[in-house]
Amino acid sequence: TDFISRLAEVRHLPEQARPLVTLLAVAPEDAQLQTLESFAAKQKEMPVPLSFSVKVVEENDQDAIFETIQALCQEAAAYNPVRYSGCSAAAQDKKSSMCTVL
């Protein structure tokens, strides 16, 4: 599926560039929720794990959905993946122009 293809693309990004991945389930049935949680758990166990979670809105209510989306946006804004430095700590202390911090 298209979603699985996008996950594969994310997995091939450098670790510091991988986004937070969240599935939003609106009023899921028990079987659907179990499938989503199982899928999320598998993503975390893969050789290249992702920051993957499932959020649930219990009711198909517009206000509850918007509140959850707002919370997800705040989580995404606060998400701080591992940062990579392209030079030694000593060179960074000297503020070398040869250092790259992503």
Secondary structure, DSSP 8 states (H G I E B T S, - for coil): -HHHHHHHHHHTS-GGG---EEEEEES--HHHHHHHHHHHHHHHHSSS---EEEEEESS--HHHHHHHHHHHHHHHHH------BSS-HHHHHTT-TT--B-
